[in-house]
Amino acid sequence: MTETITLHCRQETATAQLAKLLSQQLSQFLVAKPHAHLNIALKGDLGAGKTTFARYLIQNMGHVGRVKSPTYTLCEPYSITLDGKDGFTVHHFDLYRMRDPLEWQEAGFAEHFDAPGFCLIEWSEKAQGTLPAFDIEIELQAGQDEMERTITLRALNAPCKSILDHLPQNVQ
């Protein structure tokens, strides 16, 4: 089983394609387990493309409309329909502006970590161990060119290894 995939995306279209492929696998996983919840960490330096990747992923999950950066709101929820079934939500968090690790809990966000769907968290390290365990970690590193990045996906448990098993080892 695949635990880690590292892909070099030379152009923005390759990043978008990877997000699309991942969204298809996440959709299949959630449709098969409609009450499941996943926690996905987006890691990387400022400007590495975390929000851009999140935007592609959420839109490919079926959200029609703008995907806003949650930098100031901390969380933006997106209701999605998968395989004709409602009730799934993507909660996109950006903890960059947090000053205290417990801010997300005080804001009442803990309940989102049980809802069918998944939480996508940028800057999870700002919560310093107060978040539930992650299922998938996606690390983005900016390349030499503005549109170039290296993306590493890590499955942190057995069910998520099957998600990575169905992703390509390269994207164009």
VENGI-V975021 format. One record per pair of residues at least 12 apart in sequence whose ideal C-beta (glycine too) atoms are under 10 Angstrom apart, sorted by the first residue. I is the first residue (numbers start at 1). GAP is how many residues later the second one is. D is the distance in whole Angstrom. If there is no record, write none. Layout:
{{I | GAP | D} {I | GAP | D}}
This chain:
{{1 | 154 | 8} {1 | 157 | 7} {1 | 159 | 10} {1 | 160 | 4} {1 | 161 | 7} {1 | 163 | 8} {1 | 164 | 6} {2 | 151 | 9} {2 | 152 | 10} {2 | 153 | 7} {2 | 158 | 10} {2 | 159 | 6} {2 | 160 | 9} {2 | 161 | 9} {2 | 162 | 4} {2 | 163 | 5} {2 | 164 | 9} {2 | 165 | 8} {2 | 167 | 9} {3 | 150 | 9} {3 | 151 | 7} {3 | 152 | 5} {3 | 153 | 8} {3 | 154 | 10} {3 | 155 | 10} {3 | 157 | 9} {3 | 158 | 6} {3 | 161 | 7} {3 | 162 | 10} {4 | 133 | 9} {4 | 135 | 10} {4 | 148 | 6} {4 | 149 | 7} {4 | 150 | 5} {4 | 151 | 8} {4 | 157 | 10} {4 | 160 | 8} {5 | 13 | 9} {5 | 17 | 10} {5 | 133 | 10} {5 | 146 | 8} {5 | 147 | 7} {5 | 148 | 5} {5 | 149 | 8} {5 | 150 | 9} {5 | 159 | 6} {5 | 160 | 10} {5 | 162 | 6} {5 | 163 | 8} {5 | 164 | 7} {5 | 165 | 9} {6 | 133 | 9} {6 | 135 | 10} {6 | 144 | 6} {6 | 145 | 7} {6 | 146 | 4} {6 | 147 | 8} {6 | 148 | 9} {6 | 163 | 9} {6 | 164 | 10} {7 | 14 | 10} {7 | 142 | 9} {7 | 143 | 7} {7 | 144 | 5} {7 | 145 | 8} {7 | 146 | 8} {7 | 160 | 9} {7 | 161 | 8} {7 | 162 | 8} {7 | 163 | 6} {7 | 164 | 6} {8 | 133 | 10} {8 | 135 | 8} {8 | 140 | 8} {8 | 141 | 8} {8 | 142 | 5} {8 | 143 | 8} {8 | 162 | 8} {8 | 163 | 9} {9 | 40 | 9} {9 | 44 | 10} {9 | 131 | 9} {9 | 134 | 8} {9 | 138 | 8} {9 | 139 | 7} {9 | 140 | 5} {9 | 141 | 7} {9 | 142 | 6} {9 | 161 | 10} {9 | 162 | 6} {9 | 163 | 9} {10 | 133 | 8} {10 | 135 | 8} {10 | 137 | 8} {10 | 138 | 5} {10 | 139 | 9} {10 | 140 | 10} {10 | 161 | 9} {10 | 162 | 9} {11 | 134 | 8} {11 | 136 | 5} {11 | 137 | 7} {11 | 138 | 10} {11 | 160 | 10} {11 | 161 | 9} {12 | 37 | 9} {12 | 40 | 8} {12 | 44 | 9} {12 | 133 | 10} {12 | 134 | 9} {12 | 135 | 4} {12 | 136 | 9} {12 | 137 | 9} {13 | 134 | 9} {13 | 158 | 9} {13 | 159 | 8} {14 | 133 | 9} {14 | 134 | 9} {14 | 135 | 9} {14 | 137 | 9} {14 | 156 | 9} {14 | 157 | 5} {14 | 158 | 6} {15 | 34 | 7} {15 | 37 | 7} {15 | 38 | 6} {15 | 41 | 7} {15 | 125 | 9} {15 | 132 | 8} {15 | 133 | 9} {15 | 134 | 6} {15 | 136 | 7} {15 | 156 | 8} {16 | 36 | 9} {16 | 37 | 9} {16 | 39 | 9} {16 | 40 | 5} {16 | 41 | 10} {16 | 43 | 9} {16 | 44 | 8} {16 | 155 | 9} {17 | 39 | 9} {17 | 43 | 10} {17 | 151 | 9} {17 | 154 | 5} {17 | 155 | 7} {18 | 35 | 8} {18 | 38 | 8} {18 | 39 | 9} {18 | 120 | 9} {18 | 131 | 10} {18 | 133 | 6} {18 | 135 | 8} {18 | 149 | 8} {18 | 150 | 8} {18 | 152 | 10} {18 | 153 | 5} {19 | 33 | 9} {19 | 34 | 6} {19 | 35 | 8} {19 | 36 | 8} {19 | 37 | 3} {19 | 38 | 4} {19 | 39 | 9} {19 | 40 | 8} {19 | 41 | 6} {19 | 42 | 9} {19 | 119 | 10} {19 | 132 | 9} {19 | 152 | 10} {20 | 36 | 7} {20 | 37 | 8} {20 | 39 | 9} {20 | 40 | 5} {20 | 41 | 10} {20 | 151 | 9} {21 | 39 | 9} {21 | 145 | 8} {21 | 146 | 6} {21 | 147 | 7} {21 | 150 | 7} {22 | 18 | 9} {22 | 31 | 9} {22 | 34 | 9} {22 | 35 | 6} {22 | 38 | 8} {22 | 39 | 10} {22 | 114 | 9} {22 | 116 | 8} {22 | 129 | 10} {22 | 131 | 7} {22 | 141 | 8} {22 | 142 | 9} {22 | 144 | 10} {22 | 145 | 7} {23 | 33 | 8} {23 | 34 | 5} {23 | 35 | 8} {23 | 36 | 8} {23 | 37 | 4} {23 | 38 | 5} {23 | 39 | 8} {23 | 57 | 10} {23 | 59 | 10} {23 | 67 | 10} {24 | 36 | 8} {24 | 37 | 9} {24 | 139 | 10} {24 | 142 | 8} {24 | 143 | 9} {25 | 135 | 10} {25 | 137 | 8} {25 | 138 | 5} {25 | 139 | 8} {25 | 140 | 9} {25 | 141 | 5} {25 | 142 | 6} {26 | 12 | 7} {26 | 14 | 8} {26 | 31 | 8} {26 | 34 | 9} {26 | 35 | 7} {26 | 56 | 9} {26 | 62 | 10} {26 | 64 | 9} {26 | 91 | 9} {26 | 92 | 7} {26 | 110 | 9} {26 | 134 | 10} {26 | 137 | 7} {27 | 33 | 9} {27 | 34 | 6} {27 | 35 | 8} {27 | 53 | 8} {27 | 55 | 5} {27 | 56 | 7} {27 | 61 | 9} {28 | 54 | 9} {28 | 55 | 9} {28 | 134 | 10} {28 | 135 | 8} {28 | 138 | 8} {29 | 53 | 10} {29 | 89 | 9} {29 | 106 | 10} {29 | 130 | 7} {29 | 131 | 8} {29 | 133 | 8} {29 | 134 | 6} {29 | 137 | 10} {30 | 31 | 9} {30 | 50 | 9} {30 | 52 | 6} {30 | 53 | 9} {30 | 55 | 9} {30 | 57 | 10} {30 | 58 | 6} {30 | 86 | 7} {30 | 87 | 7} {30 | 88 | 8} {31 | 51 | 5} {31 | 52 | 4} {31 | 53 | 9} {31 | 54 | 7} {31 | 57 | 9} {32 | 51 | 9} {33 | 83 | 9} {33 | 126 | 8} {34 | 48 | 8} {34 | 49 | 9} {34 | 51 | 7} {34 | 53 | 7} {34 | 54 | 8} {34 | 82 | 6} {34 | 83 | 10} {35 | 52 | 9} {35 | 79 | 10} {35 | 80 | 10} {35 | 81 | 5} {36 | 52 | 9} {36 | 80 | 7} {36 | 81 | 8} {36 | 82 | 8} {36 | 99 | 9} {36 | 123 | 8} {37 | 51 | 10} {37 | 52 | 9} {37 | 54 | 10} {37 | 75 | 9} {37 | 76 | 7} {37 | 77 | 6} {37 | 78 | 6} {37 | 79 | 6} {37 | 80 | 7} {37 | 81 | 6} {37 | 82 | 8} {37 | 95 | 9} {37 | 98 | 9} {38 | 52 | 10} {38 | 75 | 10} {38 | 78 | 10} {38 | 79 | 8} {38 | 80 | 4} {38 | 81 | 8} {38 | 82 | 9} {38 | 96 | 9} {38 | 97 | 5} {38 | 98 | 7} {38 | 119 | 10} {38 | 121 | 9} {38 | 122 | 7} {38 | 125 | 9} {39 | 52 | 10} {39 | 54 | 10} {39 | 73 | 10} {39 | 74 | 7} {39 | 79 | 7} {39 | 80 | 5} {39 | 81 | 9} {39 | 82 | 7} {39 | 85 | 9} {39 | 92 | 7} {39 | 93 | 6} {39 | 94 | 7} {39 | 95 | 5} {39 | 96 | 5} {39 | 97 | 8} {39 | 98 | 10} {39 | 117 | 9} {40 | 14 | 9} {40 | 17 | 9} {40 | 50 | 9} {40 | 52 | 10} {40 | 78 | 6} {40 | 79 | 7} {40 | 80 | 5} {40 | 81 | 7} {40 | 84 | 10} {40 | 94 | 7} {40 | 95 | 7} {40 | 96 | 5} {40 | 97 | 7} {40 | 98 | 6} {40 | 113 | 9} {40 | 116 | 10} {40 | 120 | 9} {41 | 52 | 10} {41 | 78 | 9} {41 | 79 | 8} {41 | 80 | 5} {41 | 81 | 8} {41 | 82 | 9} {41 | 83 | 5} {41 | 84 | 9} {41 | 90 | 8} {41 | 93 | 5} {41 | 94 | 9} {41 | 95 | 7} {41 | 96 | 5} {41 | 97 | 7} {41 | 98 | 8} {41 | 113 | 9} {41 | 115 | 9} {42 | 12 | 6} {42 | 15 | 9} {42 | 50 | 9} {42 | 51 | 9} {42 | 52 | 9} {42 | 78 | 6} {42 | 79 | 7} {42 | 80 | 5} {42 | 81 | 8} {42 | 82 | 8} {42 | 94 | 10} {42 | 95 | 8} {42 | 96 | 5} {42 | 97 | 8} {42 | 98 | 7} {43 | 78 | 9} {43 | 79 | 8} {43 | 80 | 8} {43 | 81 | 7} {43 | 82 | 8} {43 | 91 | 10} {43 | 94 | 6} {43 | 95 | 7} {43 | 96 | 4} {43 | 97 | 7} {43 | 98 | 9} {43 | 109 | 9} {43 | 111 | 10} {44 | 78 | 8} {44 | 79 | 9} {44 | 94 | 8} {44 | 95 | 6} {44 | 96 | 4} {44 | 97 | 6} {44 | 98 | 8} {44 | 105 | 8} {44 | 106 | 10} {44 | 107 | 9} {44 | 108 | 10} {45 | 95 | 8} {45 | 96 | 8} {45 | 97 | 7} {46 | 50 | 8} {46 | 77 | 9} {46 | 96 | 9} {47 | 93 | 10} {47 | 95 | 6} {47 | 99 | 9} {47 | 102 | 10} {48 | 74 | 10} {48 | 91 | 8} {48 | 92 | 4} {48 | 93 | 6} {48 | 94 | 5} {48 | 95 | 10} {48 | 101 | 6} {48 | 102 | 9} {48 | 103 | 9} {49 | 91 | 5} {49 | 92 | 9} {49 | 93 | 7} {49 | 94 | 10} {49 | 97 | 10} {49 | 98 | 9} {49 | 99 | 10} {49 | 100 | 5} {49 | 102 | 8} {50 | 19 | 10} {50 | 44 | 8} {50 | 46 | 9} {50 | 70 | 9} {50 | 71 | 10} {50 | 72 | 5} {50 | 73 | 8} {50 | 88 | 8} {50 | 89 | 9} {50 | 90 | 6} {50 | 99 | 10} {51 | 16 | 8} {51 | 17 | 9} {51 | 18 | 5} {51 | 19 | 9} {51 | 20 | 8} {51 | 41 | 9} {51 | 43 | 7} {51 | 45 | 10} {51 | 71 | 7} {51 | 89 | 10} {52 | 15 | 10} {52 | 17 | 10} {52 | 88 | 9} {52 | 95 | 10} {52 | 97 | 9} {53 | 67 | 9} {53 | 69 | 9} {53 | 85 | 7} {53 | 87 | 6} {53 | 96 | 8} {53 | 98 | 7} {54 | 13 | 7} {54 | 15 | 8} {54 | 16 | 9} {54 | 22 | 9} {54 | 36 | 9} {54 | 38 | 6} {54 | 39 | 10} {54 | 40 | 9} {54 | 66 | 5} {54 | 67 | 10} {54 | 68 | 7} {54 | 84 | 9} {55 | 12 | 4} {55 | 13 | 9} {55 | 14 | 8} {55 | 37 | 9} {57 | 33 | 8} {57 | 35 | 9} {57 | 61 | 10} {57 | 63 | 7} {57 | 81 | 9} {58 | 18 | 9} {58 | 20 | 5} {58 | 22 | 8} {58 | 32 | 5} {58 | 34 | 6} {58 | 62 | 8} {59 | 19 | 9} {59 | 21 | 10} {60 | 20 | 10} {61 | 17 | 8} {61 | 19 | 5} {61 | 20 | 9} {61 | 21 | 8} {61 | 27 | 8} {61 | 29 | 6} {61 | 56 | 9} {61 | 57 | 9} {61 | 59 | 10} {62 | 16 | 9} {62 | 17 | 9} {62 | 18 | 5} {62 | 19 | 6} {62 | 20 | 7} {62 | 21 | 10} {62 | 26 | 9} {62 | 28 | 9} {63 | 15 | 5} {63 | 16 | 8} {63 | 17 | 6} {63 | 18 | 9} {63 | 27 | 7} {63 | 29 | 10} {64 | 14 | 10} {64 | 16 | 10} {65 | 13 | 9} {67 | 23 | 9} {67 | 25 | 7} {68 | 24 | 8} {68 | 26 | 10} {69 | 23 | 8} {69 | 25 | 6} {69 | 27 | 10} {69 | 53 | 9} {70 | 21 | 9} {70 | 22 | 5} {70 | 23 | 6} {70 | 24 | 4} {70 | 25 | 9} {70 | 26 | 9} {70 | 27 | 10} {70 | 50 | 10} {70 | 51 | 10} {70 | 52 | 8} {71 | 23 | 5} {71 | 24 | 10} {71 | 25 | 6} {71 | 26 | 6} {71 | 51 | 9} {71 | 52 | 9} {72 | 22 | 9} {72 | 24 | 10} {72 | 25 | 7} {73 | 19 | 10} {73 | 20 | 9} {73 | 21 | 8} {73 | 24 | 10} {73 | 34 | 10} {74 | 18 | 10} {74 | 19 | 6} {74 | 20 | 7} {74 | 21 | 7} {74 | 22 | 9} {74 | 23 | 8} {74 | 24 | 7} {74 | 29 | 8} {74 | 30 | 7} {74 | 33 | 6} {74 | 35 | 7} {75 | 16 | 6} {75 | 17 | 7} {75 | 18 | 5} {75 | 19 | 8} {75 | 20 | 9} {75 | 29 | 8} {75 | 32 | 8} {75 | 33 | 10} {75 | 34 | 6} {75 | 37 | 7} {75 | 44 | 9} {75 | 45 | 10} {75 | 46 | 9} {76 | 14 | 9} {76 | 15 | 8} {76 | 16 | 5} {76 | 17 | 8} {76 | 18 | 8} {76 | 44 | 10} {77 | 12 | 5} {77 | 13 | 7} {77 | 14 | 5} {77 | 15 | 8} {77 | 35 | 7} {77 | 38 | 9} {77 | 40 | 9} {77 | 42 | 10} {78 | 12 | 5} {78 | 13 | 8} {78 | 14 | 7} {78 | 39 | 9} {78 | 42 | 9} {79 | 38 | 9} {80 | 37 | 7} {80 | 38 | 10} {82 | 34 | 10} {82 | 35 | 9} {85 | 31 | 9} {86 | 30 | 10} {87 | 28 | 9} {87 | 29 | 6} {87 | 30 | 8} {88 | 27 | 8} {88 | 28 | 5} {88 | 29 | 4} {88 | 30 | 8} {89 | 23 | 8} {89 | 26 | 5} {89 | 27 | 7} {89 | 28 | 4} {89 | 29 | 8} {89 | 30 | 9} {90 | 22 | 10} {90 | 25 | 10} {90 | 27 | 6} {90 | 28 | 6} {90 | 29 | 8} {90 | 30 | 6} {91 | 18 | 8} {91 | 20 | 10} {91 | 21 | 4} {91 | 22 | 8} {91 | 24 | 7} {91 | 26 | 7} {91 | 27 | 8} {91 | 28 | 5} {91 | 29 | 7} {91 | 30 | 9} {92 | 26 | 10} {92 | 27 | 8} {92 | 28 | 5} {92 | 29 | 8} {92 | 30 | 8} {93 | 16 | 7} {93 | 19 | 8} {93 | 20 | 10} {93 | 26 | 6} {93 | 27 | 7} {93 | 28 | 4} {93 | 29 | 7} {93 | 30 | 8} {93 | 31 | 8} {93 | 33 | 10} {93 | 34 | 9} {93 | 38 | 9} {94 | 26 | 9} {94 | 27 | 8} {94 | 28 | 4} {94 | 29 | 6} {94 | 32 | 9} {95 | 14 | 10} {95 | 26 | 7} {95 | 27 | 7} {95 | 28 | 4} {95 | 29 | 6} {95 | 30 | 8} {95 | 31 | 4} {95 | 32 | 6} {95 | 33 | 10} {95 | 36 | 9} {96 | 26 | 7} {96 | 27 | 4} {96 | 30 | 7} {97 | 26 | 9} {97 | 29 | 8} {98 | 25 | 8} {98 | 28 | 4} {98 | 29 | 7} {98 | 30 | 9} {99 | 27 | 9} {100 | 26 | 9} {100 | 27 | 9} {100 | 28 | 9} {100 | 30 | 10} {101 | 24 | 9} {101 | 25 | 7} {101 | 26 | 5} {101 | 27 | 4} {101 | 28 | 7} {101 | 29 | 5} {101 | 30 | 9} {102 | 25 | 8} {102 | 26 | 9} {102 | 28 | 6} {103 | 23 | 8} {103 | 24 | 8} {103 | 27 | 9} {104 | 17 | 9} {104 | 20 | 10} {104 | 22 | 9} {104 | 23 | 6} {104 | 26 | 7} {104 | 27 | 7} {105 | 22 | 9} {105 | 25 | 6} {105 | 26 | 9} {109 | 12 | 10} {109 | 18 | 10} {109 | 22 | 9} {110 | 20 | 9} {110 | 21 | 9} {110 | 22 | 8} {113 | 18 | 8} {113 | 19 | 5} {113 | 20 | 10} {114 | 18 | 9} {118 | 17 | 8} {118 | 18 | 9} {119 | 12 | 9} {119 | 13 | 8} {119 | 15 | 9} {119 | 16 | 10} {120 | 16 | 10} {120 | 18 | 9} {121 | 13 | 8} {122 | 16 | 10} {122 | 18 | 10} {124 | 13 | 9} {133 | 23 | 7} {133 | 24 | 8} {134 | 20 | 9} {134 | 22 | 6} {134 | 23 | 9} {134 | 26 | 9} {135 | 19 | 10} {135 | 20 | 7} {135 | 21 | 6} {135 | 22 | 6} {135 | 24 | 7} {135 | 25 | 5} {135 | 28 | 9} {136 | 17 | 7} {136 | 18 | 7} {136 | 19 | 6} {136 | 20 | 6} {136 | 21 | 9} {136 | 24 | 5} {136 | 25 | 10} {136 | 27 | 7} {136 | 28 | 8} {137 | 15 | 8} {137 | 16 | 7} {137 | 17 | 4} {137 | 18 | 8} {137 | 19 | 6} {137 | 23 | 10} {138 | 13 | 7} {138 | 14 | 7} {138 | 15 | 5} {138 | 16 | 8} {139 | 12 | 7} {139 | 13 | 4} {139 | 14 | 8} {139 | 15 | 8} {140 | 12 | 8} {151 | 20 | 9} {153 | 14 | 7}}
